Amino acid sequence: MVPLKSLRGRPKSENKKQLVSVRYSPEVLAYFKSTGEGWQSLMDSVLRQYVASHSRP
């Protein structure tokens, strides 16, 4: 028998994200929010691409 508590919610991710407080310009937020649902994931993706393309080998 499996405890009910372990069946609730989605599975734990291997890539845990950190909660931070960041200030963005109104134009940047307006742009990403205008893309609709998932705008925070999109912003994360764009920032990841930037980091990958600007990282030193």
PyMOL Python script that loads the backbone (N, CA, C, O; Angstrom):
from pymol import cmd

cmd.read_pdbstr("""\
ATOM      1  N   MET A   1       0.836  -1.173   0.000  1.00  0.00           N
ATOM      2  CA  MET A   1       0.000   0.000   0.000  1.00  0.00           C
ATOM      3  C   MET A   1       0.894   1.256   0.000  1.00  0.00           C
ATOM      4  O   MET A   1       1.840   1.347   0.783  1.00  0.00           O
ATOM      5  N   VAL A   2       0.590   2.214  -0.877  1.00  0.00           N
ATOM      6  CA  VAL A   2       1.370   3.453  -1.002  1.00  0.00           C
ATOM      7  C   VAL A   2       0.616   4.575  -0.286  1.00  0.00           C
ATOM      8  O   VAL A   2      -0.586   4.747  -0.489  1.00  0.00           O
ATOM      9  N   PRO A   3       1.327   5.341   0.556  1.00  0.00           N
ATOM     10  CA  PRO A   3       0.651   6.467   1.225  1.00  0.00           C
ATOM     11  C   PRO A   3       0.086   7.453   0.220  1.00  0.00           C
ATOM     12  O   PRO A   3       0.732   7.765  -0.781  1.00  0.00           O
ATOM     13  N   LEU A   4      -1.119   7.946   0.482  1.00  0.00           N
ATOM     14  CA  LEU A   4      -1.794   8.879  -0.418  1.00  0.00           C
ATOM     15  C   LEU A   4      -0.976  10.139  -0.641  1.00  0.00           C
ATOM     16  O   LEU A   4      -0.991  10.704  -1.734  1.00  0.00           O
ATOM     17  N   LYS A   5      -0.257  10.586   0.395  1.00  0.00           N
ATOM     18  CA  LYS A   5       0.538  11.810   0.301  1.00  0.00           C
ATOM     19  C   LYS A   5       1.588  11.725  -0.812  1.00  0.00           C
ATOM     20  O   LYS A   5       1.880  12.734  -1.455  1.00  0.00           O
ATOM     21  N   SER A   6       2.160  10.535  -1.050  1.00  0.00           N
ATOM     22  CA  SER A   6       3.200  10.398  -2.065  1.00  0.00           C
ATOM     23  C   SER A   6       2.635  10.402  -3.485  1.00  0.00           C
ATOM     24  O   SER A   6       3.396  10.538  -4.443  1.00  0.00           O
ATOM     25  N   LEU A   7       1.325  10.257  -3.639  1.00  0.00           N
ATOM     26  CA  LEU A   7       0.705  10.237  -4.964  1.00  0.00           C
ATOM     27  C   LEU A   7       0.218  11.604  -5.417  1.00  0.00           C
ATOM     28  O   LEU A   7      -0.169  11.766  -6.575  1.00  0.00           O
ATOM     29  N   ARG A   8       0.230  12.583  -4.535  1.00  0.00           N
ATOM     30  CA  ARG A   8      -0.311  13.895  -4.869  1.00  0.00           C
ATOM     31  C   ARG A   8       0.713  14.762  -5.591  1.00  0.00           C
ATOM     32  O   ARG A   8       1.919  14.634  -5.381  1.00  0.00           O
ATOM     33  N   GLY A   9       0.205  15.651  -6.449  1.00  0.00           N
ATOM     34  CA  GLY A   9       1.057  16.614  -7.127  1.00  0.00           C
ATOM     35  C   GLY A   9       1.858  15.994  -8.255  1.00  0.00           C
ATOM     36  O   GLY A   9       1.776  14.796  -8.523  1.00  0.00           O
ATOM     37  N   ARG A  10       2.616  16.826  -8.892  1.00  0.00           N
ATOM     38  CA  ARG A  10       3.433  16.322  -9.990  1.00  0.00           C
ATOM     39  C   ARG A  10       4.769  15.820  -9.449  1.00  0.00           C
ATOM     40  O   ARG A  10       5.175  16.178  -8.343  1.00  0.00           O
ATOM     41  N   PRO A  11       5.445  14.994 -10.234  1.00  0.00           N
ATOM     42  CA  PRO A  11       6.728  14.444  -9.766  1.00  0.00           C
ATOM     43  C   PRO A  11       7.762  15.553  -9.566  1.00  0.00           C
ATOM     44  O   PRO A  11       7.719  16.581 -10.242  1.00  0.00           O
ATOM     45  N   LYS A  12       8.679  15.335  -8.643  1.00  0.00           N
ATOM     46  CA  LYS A  12       9.733  16.305  -8.378  1.00  0.00           C
ATOM     47  C   LYS A  12      10.670  16.374  -9.583  1.00  0.00           C
ATOM     48  O   LYS A  12      11.055  15.347 -10.142  1.00  0.00           O
ATOM     49  N   SER A  13      11.030  17.592  -9.973  1.00  0.00           N
ATOM     50  CA  SER A  13      11.927  17.808 -11.105  1.00  0.00           C
ATOM     51  C   SER A  13      13.374  17.631 -10.680  1.00  0.00           C
ATOM     52  O   SER A  13      13.743  17.943  -9.548  1.00  0.00           O
ATOM     53  N   GLU A  14      14.190  17.128 -11.597  1.00  0.00           N
ATOM     54  CA  GLU A  14      15.626  17.034 -11.336  1.00  0.00           C
ATOM     55  C   GLU A  14      16.265  18.413 -11.400  1.00  0.00           C
ATOM     56  O   GLU A  14      17.274  18.663 -10.740  1.00  0.00           O
ATOM     57  N   ASN A  15      15.680  19.317 -12.197  1.00  0.00           N
ATOM     58  CA  ASN A  15      16.205  20.667 -12.358  1.00  0.00           C
ATOM     59  C   ASN A  15      15.364  21.631 -11.535  1.00  0.00           C
ATOM     60  O   ASN A  15      14.475  22.303 -12.057  1.00  0.00           O
ATOM     61  N   LYS A  16      15.656  21.688 -10.257  1.00  0.00           N
ATOM     62  CA  LYS A  16      14.890  22.577  -9.392  1.00  0.00           C
ATOM     63  C   LYS A  16      15.210  24.019  -9.710  1.00  0.00           C
ATOM     64  O   LYS A  16      16.370  24.378  -9.915  1.00  0.00           O
ATOM     65  N   LYS A  17      14.191  24.839  -9.750  1.00  0.00           N
ATOM     66  CA  LYS A  17      14.361  26.263 -10.004  1.00  0.00           C
ATOM     67  C   LYS A  17      14.392  27.004  -8.677  1.00  0.00           C
ATOM     68  O   LYS A  17      13.824  26.553  -7.682  1.00  0.00           O
ATOM     69  N   GLN A  18      15.063  28.144  -8.681  1.00  0.00           N
ATOM     70  CA  GLN A  18      15.171  28.942  -7.470  1.00  0.00           C
ATOM     71  C   GLN A  18      14.235  30.138  -7.558  1.00  0.00           C
ATOM     72  O   GLN A  18      14.084  30.755  -8.612  1.00  0.00           O
ATOM     73  N   LEU A  19      13.621  30.446  -6.448  1.00  0.00           N
ATOM     74  CA  LEU A  19      12.745  31.598  -6.364  1.00  0.00           C
ATOM     75  C   LEU A  19      13.592  32.825  -6.050  1.00  0.00           C
ATOM     76  O   LEU A  19      14.295  32.855  -5.040  1.00  0.00           O
ATOM     77  N   VAL A  20      13.526  33.838  -6.915  1.00  0.00           N
ATOM     78  CA  VAL A  20      14.280  35.080  -6.720  1.00  0.00           C
ATOM     79  C   VAL A  20      13.367  36.265  -7.009  1.00  0.00           C
ATOM     80  O   VAL A  20      12.315  36.125  -7.633  1.00  0.00           O
ATOM     81  N   SER A  21      13.786  37.411  -6.550  1.00  0.00           N
ATOM     82  CA  SER A  21      13.064  38.639  -6.840  1.00  0.00           C
ATOM     83  C   SER A  21      13.933  39.468  -7.774  1.00  0.00           C
ATOM     84  O   SER A  21      15.064  39.819  -7.438  1.00  0.00           O
ATOM     85  N   VAL A  22      13.396  39.778  -8.948  1.00  0.00           N
ATOM     86  CA  VAL A  22      14.147  40.511  -9.975  1.00  0.00           C
ATOM     87  C   VAL A  22      13.271  41.636 -10.497  1.00  0.00           C
ATOM     88  O   VAL A  22      12.056  41.482 -10.623  1.00  0.00           O
ATOM     89  N   ARG A  23      13.883  42.752 -10.795  1.00  0.00           N
ATOM     90  CA  ARG A  23      13.141  43.875 -11.377  1.00  0.00           C
ATOM     91  C   ARG A  23      13.474  43.992 -12.857  1.00  0.00           C
ATOM     92  O   ARG A  23      14.642  44.090 -13.235  1.00  0.00           O
ATOM     93  N   TYR A  24      12.437  43.979 -13.692  1.00  0.00           N
ATOM     94  CA  TYR A  24      12.595  44.127 -15.139  1.00  0.00           C
ATOM     95  C   TYR A  24      11.924  45.429 -15.569  1.00  0.00           C
ATOM     96  O   TYR A  24      11.031  45.937 -14.891  1.00  0.00           O
ATOM     97  N   SER A  25      12.363  45.948 -16.689  1.00  0.00           N
ATOM     98  CA  SER A  25      11.734  47.163 -17.201  1.00  0.00           C
ATOM     99  C   SER A  25      10.307  46.836 -17.640  1.00  0.00           C
ATOM    100  O   SER A  25      10.011  45.706 -18.028  1.00  0.00           O
ATOM    101  N   PRO A  26       9.436  47.830 -17.575  1.00  0.00           N
ATOM    102  CA  PRO A  26       8.030  47.593 -17.968  1.00  0.00           C
ATOM    103  C   PRO A  26       7.892  47.086 -19.400  1.00  0.00           C
ATOM    104  O   PRO A  26       7.011  46.276 -19.691  1.00  0.00           O
ATOM    105  N   GLU A  27       8.754  47.556 -20.290  1.00  0.00           N
ATOM    106  CA  GLU A  27       8.673  47.130 -21.694  1.00  0.00           C
ATOM    107  C   GLU A  27       8.967  45.636 -21.835  1.00  0.00           C
ATOM    108  O   GLU A  27       8.308  44.937 -22.605  1.00  0.00           O
ATOM    109  N   VAL A  28       9.964  45.151 -21.085  1.00  0.00           N
ATOM    110  CA  VAL A  28      10.333  43.732 -21.157  1.00  0.00           C
ATOM    111  C   VAL A  28       9.182  42.876 -20.632  1.00  0.00           C
ATOM    112  O   VAL A  28       8.800  41.893 -21.268  1.00  0.00           O
ATOM    113  N   LEU A  29       8.637  43.240 -19.490  1.00  0.00           N
ATOM    114  CA  LEU A  29       7.522  42.476 -18.930  1.00  0.00           C
ATOM    115  C   LEU A  29       6.300  42.524 -19.836  1.00  0.00           C
ATOM    116  O   LEU A  29       5.634  41.508 -20.035  1.00  0.00           O
ATOM    117  N   ALA A  30       6.004  43.684 -20.382  1.00  0.00           N
ATOM    118  CA  ALA A  30       4.841  43.811 -21.263  1.00  0.00           C
ATOM    119  C   ALA A  30       4.999  42.895 -22.477  1.00  0.00           C
ATOM    120  O   ALA A  30       4.040  42.251 -22.901  1.00  0.00           O
ATOM    121  N   TYR A  31       6.202  42.839 -23.029  1.00  0.00           N
ATOM    122  CA  TYR A  31       6.435  41.985 -24.200  1.00  0.00           C
ATOM    123  C   TYR A  31       6.182  40.523 -23.865  1.00  0.00           C
ATOM    124  O   TYR A  31       5.413  39.848 -24.549  1.00  0.00           O
ATOM    125  N   PHE A  32       6.829  40.036 -22.812  1.00  0.00           N
ATOM    126  CA  PHE A  32       6.698  38.618 -22.482  1.00  0.00           C
ATOM    127  C   PHE A  32       5.271  38.271 -22.056  1.00  0.00           C
ATOM    128  O   PHE A  32       4.768  37.211 -22.429  1.00  0.00           O
ATOM    129  N   LYS A  33       4.615  39.128 -21.293  1.00  0.00           N
ATOM    130  CA  LYS A  33       3.233  38.862 -20.889  1.00  0.00           C
ATOM    131  C   LYS A  33       2.296  38.854 -22.092  1.00  0.00           C
ATOM    132  O   LYS A  33       1.292  38.141 -22.094  1.00  0.00           O
ATOM    133  N   SER A  34       2.623  39.646 -23.116  1.00  0.00           N
ATOM    134  CA  SER A  34       1.771  39.701 -24.308  1.00  0.00           C
ATOM    135  C   SER A  34       1.833  38.416 -25.124  1.00  0.00           C
ATOM    136  O   SER A  34       0.990  38.194 -25.993  1.00  0.00           O
ATOM    137  N   THR A  35       2.827  37.564 -24.851  1.00  0.00           N
ATOM    138  CA  THR A  35       2.929  36.300 -25.580  1.00  0.00           C
ATOM    139  C   THR A  35       1.941  35.266 -25.061  1.00  0.00           C
ATOM    140  O   THR A  35       1.772  34.205 -25.662  1.00  0.00           O
ATOM    141  N   GLY A  36       1.286  35.576 -23.939  1.00  0.00           N
ATOM    142  CA  GLY A  36       0.244  34.692 -23.420  1.00  0.00           C
ATOM    143  C   GLY A  36       0.734  33.740 -22.351  1.00  0.00           C
ATOM    144  O   GLY A  36       1.789  33.929 -21.746  1.00  0.00           O
ATOM    145  N   GLU A  37      -0.064  32.716 -22.141  1.00  0.00           N
ATOM    146  CA  GLU A  37       0.236  31.739 -21.101  1.00  0.00           C
ATOM    147  C   GLU A  37       1.605  31.106 -21.352  1.00  0.00           C
ATOM    148  O   GLU A  37       1.957  30.788 -22.487  1.00  0.00           O
ATOM    149  N   GLY A  38       2.353  30.932 -20.296  1.00  0.00           N
ATOM    150  CA  GLY A  38       3.686  30.361 -20.419  1.00  0.00           C
ATOM    151  C   GLY A  38       4.777  31.403 -20.617  1.00  0.00           C
ATOM    152  O   GLY A  38       5.908  31.060 -20.964  1.00  0.00           O
ATOM    153  N   TRP A  39       4.445  32.680 -20.398  1.00  0.00           N
ATOM    154  CA  TRP A  39       5.422  33.745 -20.652  1.00  0.00           C
ATOM    155  C   TRP A  39       6.631  33.628 -19.741  1.00  0.00           C
ATOM    156  O   TRP A  39       7.730  34.013 -20.142  1.00  0.00           O
ATOM    157  N   GLN A  40       6.472  33.113 -18.537  1.00  0.00           N
ATOM    158  CA  GLN A  40       7.608  32.972 -17.629  1.00  0.00           C
ATOM    159  C   GLN A  40       8.561  31.886 -18.114  1.00  0.00           C
ATOM    160  O   GLN A  40       9.779  32.036 -18.018  1.00  0.00           O
ATOM    161  N   SER A  41       8.010  30.799 -18.632  1.00  0.00           N
ATOM    162  CA  SER A  41       8.846  29.739 -19.203  1.00  0.00           C
ATOM    163  C   SER A  41       9.566  30.241 -20.447  1.00  0.00           C
ATOM    164  O   SER A  41      10.726  29.901 -20.682  1.00  0.00           O
ATOM    165  N   LEU A  42       8.873  31.054 -21.243  1.00  0.00           N
ATOM    166  CA  LEU A  42       9.496  31.634 -22.430  1.00  0.00           C
ATOM    167  C   LEU A  42      10.655  32.531 -22.034  1.00  0.00           C
ATOM    168  O   LEU A  42      11.719  32.480 -22.650  1.00  0.00           O
ATOM    169  N   MET A  43      10.457  33.353 -21.010  1.00  0.00           N
ATOM    170  CA  MET A  43      11.513  34.243 -20.538  1.00  0.00           C
ATOM    171  C   MET A  43      12.719  33.421 -20.057  1.00  0.00           C
ATOM    172  O   MET A  43      13.866  33.774 -20.330  1.00  0.00           O
ATOM    173  N   ASP A  44      12.450  32.337 -19.348  1.00  0.00           N
ATOM    174  CA  ASP A  44      13.517  31.456 -18.887  1.00  0.00           C
ATOM    175  C   ASP A  44      14.272  30.869 -20.076  1.00  0.00           C
ATOM    176  O   ASP A  44      15.502  30.809 -20.065  1.00  0.00           O
ATOM    177  N   SER A  45      13.548  30.442 -21.086  1.00  0.00           N
ATOM    178  CA  SER A  45      14.165  29.864 -22.281  1.00  0.00           C
ATOM    179  C   SER A  45      15.058  30.877 -22.997  1.00  0.00           C
ATOM    180  O   SER A  45      16.169  30.547 -23.412  1.00  0.00           O
ATOM    181  N   VAL A  46      14.572  32.101 -23.140  1.00  0.00           N
ATOM    182  CA  VAL A  46      15.355  33.153 -23.801  1.00  0.00           C
ATOM    183  C   VAL A  46      16.636  33.444 -23.017  1.00  0.00           C
ATOM    184  O   VAL A  46      17.707  33.602 -23.603  1.00  0.00           O
ATOM    185  N   LEU A  47      16.519  33.511 -21.703  1.00  0.00           N
ATOM    186  CA  LEU A  47      17.696  33.767 -20.872  1.00  0.00           C
ATOM    187  C   LEU A  47      18.677  32.600 -20.927  1.00  0.00           C
ATOM    188  O   LEU A  47      19.889  32.817 -20.922  1.00  0.00           O
ATOM    189  N   ARG A  48      18.179  31.376 -20.980  1.00  0.00           N
ATOM    190  CA  ARG A  48      19.063  30.208 -21.111  1.00  0.00           C
ATOM    191  C   ARG A  48      19.822  30.242 -22.434  1.00  0.00           C
ATOM    192  O   ARG A  48      21.015  29.943 -22.476  1.00  0.00           O
ATOM    193  N   GLN A  49      19.132  30.607 -23.514  1.00  0.00           N
ATOM    194  CA  GLN A  49      19.795  30.723 -24.819  1.00  0.00           C
ATOM    195  C   GLN A  49      20.889  31.779 -24.788  1.00  0.00           C
ATOM    196  O   GLN A  49      21.969  31.587 -25.347  1.00  0.00           O
ATOM    197  N   TYR A  50      20.601  32.889 -24.132  1.00  0.00           N
ATOM    198  CA  TYR A  50      21.589  33.954 -24.016  1.00  0.00           C
ATOM    199  C   TYR A  50      22.830  33.459 -23.261  1.00  0.00           C
ATOM    200  O   TYR A  50      23.963  33.687 -23.686  1.00  0.00           O
ATOM    201  N   VAL A  51      22.597  32.789 -22.153  1.00  0.00           N
ATOM    202  CA  VAL A  51      23.720  32.283 -21.348  1.00  0.00           C
ATOM    203  C   VAL A  51      24.542  31.291 -22.166  1.00  0.00           C
ATOM    204  O   VAL A  51      25.772  31.339 -22.149  1.00  0.00           O
ATOM    205  N   ALA A  52      23.867  30.392 -22.881  1.00  0.00           N
ATOM    206  CA  ALA A  52      24.576  29.381 -23.688  1.00  0.00           C
ATOM    207  C   ALA A  52      25.414  30.037 -24.773  1.00  0.00           C
ATOM    208  O   ALA A  52      26.530  29.592 -25.040  1.00  0.00           O
ATOM    209  N   SER A  53      24.906  31.074 -25.395  1.00  0.00           N
ATOM    210  CA  SER A  53      25.633  31.702 -26.500  1.00  0.00           C
ATOM    211  C   SER A  53      26.721  32.667 -26.022  1.00  0.00           C
ATOM    212  O   SER A  53      27.581  33.064 -26.809  1.00  0.00           O
ATOM    213  N   HIS A  54      26.692  33.046 -24.743  1.00  0.00           N
ATOM    214  CA  HIS A  54      27.691  33.980 -24.225  1.00  0.00           C
ATOM    215  C   HIS A  54      28.621  33.360 -23.189  1.00  0.00           C
ATOM    216  O   HIS A  54      29.424  34.065 -22.578  1.00  0.00           O
ATOM    217  N   SER A  55      28.522  32.058 -22.987  1.00  0.00           N
ATOM    218  CA  SER A  55      29.383  31.373 -22.040  1.00  0.00           C
ATOM    219  C   SER A  55      30.748  31.130 -22.660  1.00  0.00           C
ATOM    220  O   SER A  55      30.877  30.864 -23.855  1.00  0.00           O
ATOM    221  N   ARG A  56      31.731  31.228 -21.837  1.00  0.00           N
ATOM    222  CA  ARG A  56      33.096  30.954 -22.303  1.00  0.00           C
ATOM    223  C   ARG A  56      33.366  29.467 -22.203  1.00  0.00           C
ATOM    224  O   ARG A  56      32.926  28.813 -21.257  1.00  0.00           O
ATOM    225  N   PRO A  57      34.093  28.925 -23.180  1.00  0.00           N
ATOM    226  CA  PRO A  57      34.371  27.464 -23.166  1.00  0.00           C
ATOM    227  C   PRO A  57      35.293  27.057 -22.026  1.00  0.00           C
ATOM    228  O   PRO A  57      35.614  25.877 -21.883  1.00  0.00           O
TER     229      PRO A  57
END
""", "prot")
cmd.dss("prot")
cmd.show_as("cartoon", "prot")
cmd.util.cbc("prot")
cmd.orient("prot")
